[in-house]
């Protein structure tokens, strides 16, 4: 066994054979409003009083009711487009976003609606293509990084996965973006960052990834997959290991600092062989590396 368990992940990234999956935690790191703000907005427009503690994990149902009452989510989408954004300066100062660009993943999937990743690529002068629907899939290029908006994009209302019906429809795992992800995941290492494992949709995605390989009869040939977790959780680690996912845990009480430390360590390993390393846009924080549990 290799002395550093992150070496296989770094090797896959160096060889452009790794896919990154980015969740809300990465956007929250630069000040994106929380789900609570969205719940409060919907409740205000609907004239409802809601218990944020209870609704935090059920915002999709509230969004479904919003669409029933208003006929569409158009006005809500417009509000999100205006308020679920952060300044370009914050993205430019974000070491986390700089590292994501610098690691040169050929494909990045994100369940975030915001444009933070796209802005980061533009700031650092790296060309990319955006994929948010079937038309985009057919036009995606192979010579530049691809940002796949797995739950939709503000530029296309019909692509947004926001209401309960939207999420349930995605459980079939057969949309054009799902088909593309299955293809990418079958041939590449996958790294998940910025996710809460209480999110049923990400749990389903991880399970389906394992299920696809399990049913293939070639599970032993599956490329390794990883997920960053802010804190150790033996229960989650055991379940993820059963699904063939290695949990990487941070060693800092602050989740953002822990994730930044992890990506910094990963970048060190990726560029350890003398590859040209992009310059840093901001000083690094969290020098200590993460621990990895299997």
Secondary structure, DSSP 8 states (H G I E B T S, - for coil): --SSTTHHHHHHHHTT-EEEEE-HHHHHTTT---HHHHHHHHHHHHT----HHHHTT-HHHHHHHHHHHHSSSHHHHHHHHHHS---HHHHHH-HHHHHHHHTT-SEEEE---SSHHHHHHHHTT--EEEE-SHHHHHH--SSSEEEEETT-BTTBGGG---SHHHHHHHTT--SHHHHHHHHHHHHSEEEEES--TT-HHHHHHHHHHHHHHHHHT-GGG---EEEEESS--HHHHHHHHHTTEEEEE-SSSSHHHHHHHHHHHHHHHHTTTS------SS-----S--EEE-
